[in-house]
Amino acid sequence: MLPLYKKVGYSMGRFGPSFLLSVVQLSLFWIYGTRFSLNWLLNGISLSASYIVIGLTHWLTGYYSDGLKSRLGRRKPFIIAGTPGVVVTCFMLFVPNWFLNTADPALELLVFSYYITMLCLFKFFYALLMTAHQAWLPEITTEDERPLVSGLMNTFNFTASSGGAILGFVTNLLFVAGPPQRLSDTGLNLLLIFCGITFLFLIPSMTVIRERPSIMPIKRSLREETGIALRNRTFVGWTLAVGFLSFTFIALTQQLVGFIQEVLLLDTIEALLPAALSMLGSTMVFFYLWLVGIRRMGKKKSLTIGLVLLAVLTPLTPILRGIGELIGFTTAAILFFVPLGAGMAIYYLMSYVVPADIAHVDEIVTGESRAGIYTGFIGVPLNVFQAASTLLLGWFMDFSVTATGGELWGLMWWGPVFAPFLLIAALILRYIDIDPDFASLSATKEESEIA
């Protein structure tokens, strides 16, 4: 049994990386396109490249951590290497003006080079850290402990994602005039604080957390291990469903800051906070409501409801400005973000529980733990979807500027373009089983061993 302090220590390690990733995903696309004057297409290319990097790193980290034999265990060396890397590269992403005159159009390619390098390094270290950390879940907990630890981890994760979303919403407003524009002292201090918290909260994972001693490294080739994962029908179906879901989800997160400020005209911290807090509150409340829903309806039905809800909401982006003019922009934003937070909450919850369940089922059936390859390989197709999404989004915003002279058209019409992919994800879910009966599987395995 894992002591309570280790359960909490492991779970809190999820907070910092999730917080920093939320800030990066929500703010950087808009910040580099406006504050640092980077061409939108180059902006999209940078994001796309970073998703390819994170996908490959997830895959390779999962495989190599499954087979690593060291006195620290299989996962911990990757966590120790990834933690400082995430902290340093995240900070560097927000201060290109320390090294370059980002206001000089002649230096745009240098700004692009800096951005793509730091963003790819951030995603590399994030994947190195989080793949190993997440792969620990079925290895440091028993089946009975896992719901509690998963709940703790997702509480930290949701708090981080929601808090990071709030900071991401307002980061664009924490810049001061240049040239070049730069983060204010308040912005720099907030960034330093949360980079420090990230490192602090990961200290338990870097020191006292270890997997069960019975877990043995797997000695198979990358091709063999990947082949086993790809022969798992549930895993492949889940990967495709999450891929199509994330195609829309990533576009949503990248566009929210610009959408709120340019379409809903909430361009001060005071105006932004009610909308951001409504999303935070909704996400946290619905996290627990979805837990009740999962117990009653199962994971598949609950996630399908969440996907349909998001599919209904995202096409509304072209008309929200008109609604805001009628009822007030703050009211319109709150009415939009409350159900949006509900839909996002179920995705956050399922994105950790389902892969852990898949790895656990495989361990029951085969007697071997390959949580790393399941946790890691899913990042390859998932991030290919996300790379394609951000590349399309970069082109979409560049087209908006070229065709209309500004970003407003692109910020209004991205929703109907990306929404249909949510329905494809819901359709795929119909054909896979993400509600395994662990007791029945274990009993069947025991019977086959006795026979």
ChimeraX attribute file (.defattr): number of C-alpha atoms within 10 A of each C-alpha:
attribute: neighborCount
match mode: 1-to-1
recipient: residues
	/A:1	10
	/A:2	16
	/A:3	8
	/A:4	10
	/A:5	10
	/A:6	17
	/A:7	22
	/A:8	17
	/A:9	20
	/A:10	27
	/A:11	27
	/A:12	24
	/A:13	27
	/A:14	28
	/A:15	25
	/A:16	27
	/A:17	30
	/A:18	23
	/A:19	27
	/A:20	27
	/A:21	21
	/A:22	23
	/A:23	26
	/A:24	24
	/A:25	22
	/A:26	28
	/A:27	26
	/A:28	24
	/A:29	23
	/A:30	22
	/A:31	20
	/A:32	23
	/A:33	20
	/A:34	15
	/A:35	21
	/A:36	25
	/A:37	19
	/A:38	23
	/A:39	20
	/A:40	25
	/A:41	20
	/A:42	23
	/A:43	26
	/A:44	26
	/A:45	22
	/A:46	25
	/A:47	29
	/A:48	25
	/A:49	23
	/A:50	24
	/A:51	27
	/A:52	24
	/A:53	24
	/A:54	26
	/A:55	27
	/A:56	21
	/A:57	24
	/A:58	31
	/A:59	25
	/A:60	22
	/A:61	26
	/A:62	30
	/A:63	27
	/A:64	22
	/A:65	26
	/A:66	26
	/A:67	20
	/A:68	17
	/A:69	14
	/A:70	11
	/A:71	8
	/A:72	14
	/A:73	19
	/A:74	23
	/A:75	32
	/A:76	24
	/A:77	18
	/A:78	21
	/A:79	23
	/A:80	17
	/A:81	14
	/A:82	20
	/A:83	24
	/A:84	19
	/A:85	19
	/A:86	26
	/A:87	24
	/A:88	16
	/A:89	20
	/A:90	26
	/A:91	18
	/A:92	17
	/A:93	20
	/A:94	23
	/A:95	15
	/A:96	20
	/A:97	19
	/A:98	11
	/A:99	10
	/A:100	15
	/A:101	19
	/A:102	26
	/A:103	18
	/A:104	13
	/A:105	14
	/A:106	10
	/A:107	14
	/A:108	19
	/A:109	13
	/A:110	15
	/A:111	25
	/A:112	19
	/A:113	14
	/A:114	17
	/A:115	23
	/A:116	22
	/A:117	16
	/A:118	21
	/A:119	23
	/A:120	21
	/A:121	21
	/A:122	28
	/A:123	26
	/A:124	25
	/A:125	28
	/A:126	27
	/A:127	29
	/A:128	30
	/A:129	29
	/A:130	25
	/A:131	29
	/A:132	28
	/A:133	23
	/A:134	25
	/A:135	28
	/A:136	23
	/A:137	25
	/A:138	24
	/A:139	22
	/A:140	21
	/A:141	19
	/A:142	15
	/A:143	13
	/A:144	9
	/A:145	15
	/A:146	19
	/A:147	13
	/A:148	15
	/A:149	22
	/A:150	20
	/A:151	17
	/A:152	19
	/A:153	25
	/A:154	25
	/A:155	20
	/A:156	21
	/A:157	23
	/A:158	24
	/A:159	20
	/A:160	24
	/A:161	27
	/A:162	26
	/A:163	22
	/A:164	28
	/A:165	28
	/A:166	24
	/A:167	25
	/A:168	26
	/A:169	25
	/A:170	24
	/A:171	25
	/A:172	25
	/A:173	18
	/A:174	15
	/A:175	18
	/A:176	15
	/A:177	10
	/A:178	12
	/A:179	13
	/A:180	17
	/A:181	18
	/A:182	21
	/A:183	20
	/A:184	15
	/A:185	12
	/A:186	11
	/A:187	20
	/A:188	16
	/A:189	12
	/A:190	14
	/A:191	21
	/A:192	16
	/A:193	11
	/A:194	19
	/A:195	21
	/A:196	14
	/A:197	17
	/A:198	24
	/A:199	17
	/A:200	14
	/A:201	19
	/A:202	25
	/A:203	18
	/A:204	18
	/A:205	21
	/A:206	22
	/A:207	11
	/A:208	11
	/A:209	20
	/A:210	19
	/A:211	20
	/A:212	16
	/A:213	9
	/A:214	7
	/A:215	15
	/A:216	17
	/A:217	18
	/A:218	17
	/A:219	12
	/A:220	12
	/A:221	12
	/A:222	16
	/A:223	10
	/A:224	11
	/A:225	19
	/A:226	17
	/A:227	11
	/A:228	14
	/A:229	21
	/A:230	17
	/A:231	10
	/A:232	13
	/A:233	13
	/A:234	19
	/A:235	21
	/A:236	16
	/A:237	20
	/A:238	22
	/A:239	23
	/A:240	20
	/A:241	23
	/A:242	24
	/A:243	25
	/A:244	25
	/A:245	27
	/A:246	21
	/A:247	25
	/A:248	25
	/A:249	22
	/A:250	20
	/A:251	24
	/A:252	20
	/A:253	18
	/A:254	21
	/A:255	22
	/A:256	20
	/A:257	29
	/A:258	26
	/A:259	23
	/A:260	22
	/A:261	19
	/A:262	17
	/A:263	24
	/A:264	23
	/A:265	17
	/A:266	21
	/A:267	18
	/A:268	12
	/A:269	15
	/A:270	10
	/A:271	15
	/A:272	22
	/A:273	17
	/A:274	17
	/A:275	25
	/A:276	25
	/A:277	18
	/A:278	20
	/A:279	27
	/A:280	25
	/A:281	18
	/A:282	22
	/A:283	27
	/A:284	18
	/A:285	14
	/A:286	20
	/A:287	25
	/A:288	16
	/A:289	14
	/A:290	23
	/A:291	17
	/A:292	13
	/A:293	17
	/A:294	18
	/A:295	10
	/A:296	11
	/A:297	13
	/A:298	16
	/A:299	22
	/A:300	18
	/A:301	18
	/A:302	21
	/A:303	25
	/A:304	22
	/A:305	14
	/A:306	22
	/A:307	25
	/A:308	17
	/A:309	18
	/A:310	23
	/A:311	24
	/A:312	16
	/A:313	18
	/A:314	23
	/A:315	19
	/A:316	18
	/A:317	19
	/A:318	18
	/A:319	12
	/A:320	19
	/A:321	21
	/A:322	15
	/A:323	16
	/A:324	17
	/A:325	11
	/A:326	11
	/A:327	10
	/A:328	13
	/A:329	22
	/A:330	19
	/A:331	15
	/A:332	19
	/A:333	24
	/A:334	18
	/A:335	14
	/A:336	19
	/A:337	22
	/A:338	20
	/A:339	20
	/A:340	22
	/A:341	23
	/A:342	24
	/A:343	27
	/A:344	22
	/A:345	26
	/A:346	26
	/A:347	20
	/A:348	16
	/A:349	23
	/A:350	20
	/A:351	13
	/A:352	17
	/A:353	19
	/A:354	18
	/A:355	24
	/A:356	24
	/A:357	20
	/A:358	23
	/A:359	25
	/A:360	24
	/A:361	18
	/A:362	19
	/A:363	15
	/A:364	17
	/A:365	14
	/A:366	11
	/A:367	11
	/A:368	15
	/A:369	22
	/A:370	28
	/A:371	28
	/A:372	29
	/A:373	27
	/A:374	29
	/A:375	26
	/A:376	30
	/A:377	25
	/A:378	25
	/A:379	28
	/A:380	22
	/A:381	20
	/A:382	23
	/A:383	25
	/A:384	21
	/A:385	25
	/A:386	29
	/A:387	25
	/A:388	19
	/A:389	24
	/A:390	28
	/A:391	22
	/A:392	18
	/A:393	29
	/A:394	26
	/A:395	19
	/A:396	22
	/A:397	25
	/A:398	23
	/A:399	18
	/A:400	19
	/A:401	17
	/A:402	11
	/A:403	11
	/A:404	12
	/A:405	11
	/A:406	14
	/A:407	22
	/A:408	16
	/A:409	19
	/A:410	23
	/A:411	24
	/A:412	22
	/A:413	18
	/A:414	23
	/A:415	22
	/A:416	16
	/A:417	14
	/A:418	23
	/A:419	26
	/A:420	19
	/A:421	20
	/A:422	27
	/A:423	20
	/A:424	16
	/A:425	25
	/A:426	23
	/A:427	14
	/A:428	17
	/A:429	21
	/A:430	14
	/A:431	13
	/A:432	16
	/A:433	15
	/A:434	22
	/A:435	14
	/A:436	15
	/A:437	9
	/A:438	14
	/A:439	10
	/A:440	10
	/A:441	14
	/A:442	14
	/A:443	12
	/A:444	14
	/A:445	16
	/A:446	13
	/A:447	10
	/A:448	9
	/A:449	8
	/A:450	7
	/A:451	6
